Amino acid sequence: MIYTPVDPLLFVAVKDKDGVLRIAEDDLMDDPSIVSAIDEETEFTALVEEEEALLESILHGDDDVS
């Protein structure tokens, strides 16, 4: 998978029979292994964003301690 975080696009590439990487066609997007890989990437991205937000709140958080 190729993920472009600047502009959130996700491309799935597959090797053809000659070993050349190509963007996956729509019919492959329903393949269980591709769906699983996309789900894993989505979950990973969410965890990274959550970690970044937590770190940001710790480093630059509110000085008000209750």
TORKOL-680388 format. One record per atom (N, C-alpha, C): residue number from 1; residue in three letters; atom name; x, y negated, z. Coordinates in Angstrom, 1 decimal. Each point is the difference from the previous one (the first is absolute). Example, Ala and Ser with C-alpha at 12.3 -4.5 7.8 and 13.67 -1.06 7.14 Angstrom:
BEGIN
   k   r  a     xx     yy     zz
   1 ALA  N   13.2    5.7    7.8
   1 ALA CA   -0.9   -1.2    0.0
   1 ALA  C    0.9   -1.2    0.0
   2 SER  N   -0.4   -1.1   -0.7
   2 SER CA    0.9   -1.1    0.0
   2 SER  C   -0.8   -1.1    0.8
This chain:
BEGIN
   k   r  a     xx     yy     zz
   1 MET  N    0.8    1.2    0.0
   1 MET CA   -0.8   -1.2    0.0
   1 MET  C    0.9   -1.2    0.0
   2 ILE  N   -0.5   -1.0   -0.7
   2 ILE CA    0.7   -1.3    0.0
   2 ILE  C   -0.9   -1.0    0.6
   3 TYR  N    0.4   -0.7    1.1
   3 TYR CA   -0.8   -0.9    0.7
   3 TYR  C    0.6   -1.4   -0.1
   4 THR  N   -0.8   -1.0   -0.4
   4 THR CA    0.6   -1.3   -0.1
   4 THR  C   -0.7   -0.9    1.1
   5 PRO  N    0.7   -0.2    1.1
   5 PRO CA   -0.6   -0.7    1.1
   5 PRO  C   -0.2   -1.5   -0.2
   6 VAL  N    0.6   -0.6   -1.0
   6 VAL CA   -0.2   -1.4   -0.2
   6 VAL  C   -1.4   -0.2   -0.5
   7 ASP  N   -0.4    0.8   -1.0
   7 ASP CA   -1.4    0.0   -0.5
   7 ASP  C   -0.4    1.4    0.1
   8 PRO  N   -0.8    0.4    1.0
   8 PRO CA   -0.3    1.4    0.4
   8 PRO  C   -0.6    0.8   -1.2
   9 LEU  N    0.8    0.6   -0.7
   9 LEU CA   -0.4    0.9   -1.1
   9 LEU  C    0.7    1.3    0.3
  10 LEU  N   -0.7    1.1   -0.4
  10 LEU CA    0.6    1.3    0.2
  10 LEU  C    0.0    0.7   -1.3
  11 PHE  N    1.1    0.5   -0.4
  11 PHE CA    0.1    0.8   -1.2
  11 PHE  C    0.4    1.4    0.3
  12 VAL  N   -0.5    0.9   -0.6
  12 VAL CA    0.4    1.4    0.2
  12 VAL  C    0.7    0.4   -1.3
  13 ALA  N    1.2    0.5    0.2
  13 ALA CA    0.8    0.5   -1.2
  13 ALA  C    0.1    1.5    0.1
  14 VAL  N    0.0    0.6   -1.1
  14 VAL CA    0.2    1.4   -0.1
  14 VAL  C    1.0    0.3   -1.1
  15 LYS  N    0.8    1.1    0.2
  15 LYS CA    0.9    0.4   -1.0
  15 LYS  C   -0.7    0.9   -1.1
  16 ASP  N    0.3   -0.4   -1.2
  16 ASP CA   -0.6    0.8   -1.1
  16 ASP  C    0.8    1.3   -0.2
  17 LYS  N   -0.3    0.8   -1.0
  17 LYS CA    0.7    1.2   -0.2
  17 LYS  C    1.5   -0.2   -0.4
  18 ASP  N    0.3   -1.2   -0.5
  18 ASP CA    1.3   -0.4   -0.4
  18 ASP  C    0.8   -0.6    1.1
  19 GLY  N   -0.6   -0.2    1.2
  19 GLY CA    0.7   -0.6    1.1
  19 GLY  C   -0.1   -1.5    0.1
  20 VAL  N   -0.8   -0.6   -0.9
  20 VAL CA   -0.1   -1.4    0.0
  20 VAL  C   -1.2   -0.4    0.9
  21 LEU  N    0.3   -1.1    0.8
  21 LEU CA   -1.0   -0.5    0.9
  21 LEU  C   -1.0   -0.8   -0.8
  22 ARG  N   -1.3    0.2    0.3
  22 ARG CA   -1.1   -0.7   -0.7
  22 ARG  C   -1.0   -0.4    1.1
  23 ILE  N   -0.7   -1.1   -0.3
  23 ILE CA   -1.1   -0.4    0.9
  23 ILE  C   -1.1    1.1   -0.1
  24 ALA  N   -0.5    0.5    1.1
  24 ALA CA   -1.0    1.0   -0.1
  24 ALA  C   -1.3   -0.5   -0.7
  25 GLU  N   -0.6    0.9   -0.7
  25 GLU CA   -1.3   -0.3   -0.7
  25 GLU  C   -1.1    0.1    1.0
  26 ASP  N   -1.1   -0.5   -0.3
  26 ASP CA   -1.2    0.0    0.9
  26 ASP  C   -0.4    1.4    0.4
  27 ASP  N    0.1    1.0   -0.9
  27 ASP CA   -0.4    1.3    0.4
  27 ASP  C    0.9    0.6    1.1
  28 LEU  N    1.2   -0.4    0.1
  28 LEU CA    0.9    0.5    1.1
  28 LEU  C   -0.3   -0.6    1.3
  29 MET  N   -0.7   -1.2    0.0
  29 MET CA   -0.2   -0.7    1.2
  29 MET  C   -1.0    0.8    0.9
  30 ASP  N   -0.7    1.0   -0.5
  30 ASP CA   -0.9    0.9    0.8
  30 ASP  C    0.7    1.2    0.5
  31 ASP  N    1.3    0.2   -0.4
  31 ASP CA    0.7    1.2    0.4
  31 ASP  C    0.2   -0.1    1.5
  32 PRO  N   -0.2    1.1    0.8
  32 PRO CA    0.1    0.0    1.4
  32 PRO  C    1.3   -0.4    0.6
  33 SER  N    1.1    0.3   -0.7
  33 SER CA    1.3   -0.4    0.5
  33 SER  C    0.3   -1.5   -0.2
  34 ILE  N   -0.6   -0.5   -1.0
  34 ILE CA    0.2   -1.5   -0.3
  34 ILE  C   -0.9   -0.7    1.0
  35 VAL  N   -1.3    0.4    0.2
  35 VAL CA   -0.9   -0.6    1.0
  35 VAL  C    0.7    0.0    1.4
  36 SER  N    0.6    1.2    0.3
  36 SER CA    0.6    0.1    1.3
  36 SER  C    1.2   -1.0    0.2
  37 ALA  N    0.8   -0.1   -1.1
  37 ALA CA    1.1   -0.9    0.0
  37 ALA  C   -0.4   -1.5    0.2
  38 ILE  N   -1.1   -0.3   -0.7
  38 ILE CA   -0.5   -1.4    0.1
  38 ILE  C   -0.6   -0.2    1.4
  39 ASP  N   -0.7    1.0    0.5
  39 ASP CA   -0.5   -0.2    1.4
  39 ASP  C    1.2   -0.2    1.0
  40 GLU  N    1.1    0.8   -0.2
  40 GLU CA    1.1   -0.1    0.9
  40 GLU  C    0.7   -1.4   -0.1
  41 GLU  N    0.1   -0.5   -1.2
  41 GLU CA    0.6   -1.3   -0.3
  41 GLU  C   -0.9   -1.1    0.7
  42 THR  N   -1.3    0.1   -0.2
  42 THR CA   -0.9   -0.9    0.6
  42 THR  C    0.1   -0.1    1.5
  43 GLU  N    0.1    1.2    0.6
  43 GLU CA    0.1    0.1    1.5
  43 GLU  C    1.3   -0.6    0.4
  44 PHE  N    1.1    0.3   -0.7
  44 PHE CA    1.3   -0.5    0.3
  44 PHE  C    0.1   -1.5    0.0
  45 THR  N   -0.6   -0.5   -1.1
  45 THR CA   -0.1   -1.5   -0.2
  45 THR  C   -0.7   -0.6    1.2
  46 ALA  N   -1.1    0.6    0.4
  46 ALA CA   -0.8   -0.6    1.1
  46 ALA  C    0.8    0.0    1.3
  47 LEU  N    0.8    1.1    0.2
  47 LEU CA    0.8    0.1    1.2
  47 LEU  C    1.1   -1.1    0.0
  48 VAL  N    0.6   -0.2   -1.2
  48 VAL CA    1.1   -1.0   -0.1
  48 VAL  C   -0.6   -1.4    0.3
  49 GLU  N   -1.2   -0.3   -0.5
  49 GLU CA   -0.6   -1.3    0.2
  49 GLU  C   -0.4   -0.1    1.5
  50 GLU  N   -0.4    1.0    0.6
  50 GLU CA   -0.4    0.0    1.4
  50 GLU  C    1.3   -0.3    0.9
  51 GLU  N    1.1    0.7   -0.4
  51 GLU CA    1.2   -0.2    0.7
  51 GLU  C    0.5   -1.4   -0.1
  52 GLU  N   -0.1   -0.5   -1.3
  52 GLU CA    0.5   -1.4   -0.2
  52 GLU  C   -0.8   -1.0    0.8
  53 ALA  N   -1.3    0.2    0.1
  53 ALA CA   -0.9   -0.9    0.8
  53 ALA  C    0.3    0.1    1.5
  54 LEU  N    0.3    1.2    0.5
  54 LEU CA    0.3    0.2    1.4
  54 LEU  C    1.4   -0.7    0.3
  55 LEU  N    1.0    0.2   -0.9
  55 LEU CA    1.3   -0.6    0.2
  55 LEU  C   -0.2   -1.5    0.0
  56 GLU  N   -0.7   -0.5   -0.9
  56 GLU CA   -0.2   -1.5   -0.1
  56 GLU  C   -0.7   -0.5    1.2
  57 SER  N   -1.0    0.7    0.6
  57 SER CA   -0.6   -0.5    1.2
  57 SER  C    0.9    0.1    1.2
  58 ILE  N    0.9    1.0    0.0
  58 ILE CA    1.0    0.1    1.1
  58 ILE  C    1.0   -1.2   -0.1
  59 LEU  N    0.5   -0.2   -1.2
  59 LEU CA    1.1   -1.0   -0.1
  59 LEU  C   -0.5   -1.4    0.0
  60 HIS  N   -1.2   -0.2   -0.5
  60 HIS CA   -0.5   -1.4   -0.1
  60 HIS  C   -1.4   -0.1    0.6
  61 GLY  N   -0.3    0.9    0.9
  61 GLY CA   -1.3    0.0    0.6
  61 GLY  C   -0.3   -1.1    0.9
  62 ASP  N   -1.2    0.0    0.6
  62 ASP CA   -0.5   -1.0    0.9
  62 ASP  C    0.9    0.0    1.2
  63 ASP  N    0.3   -1.2    0.5
  63 ASP CA    0.8   -0.1    1.3
  63 ASP  C   -0.9    0.2    1.2
  64 ASP  N   -1.3    0.0   -0.2
  64 ASP CA   -1.0    0.1    1.0
  64 ASP  C   -0.1    1.4    0.5
  65 VAL  N    0.5    0.3    1.2
  65 VAL CA    0.0    1.3    0.5
  65 VAL  C   -1.1    0.1    1.1
  66 SER  N   -1.0    0.9   -0.2
  66 SER CA   -1.1    0.0    0.9
  66 SER  C    0.2    1.0    1.1
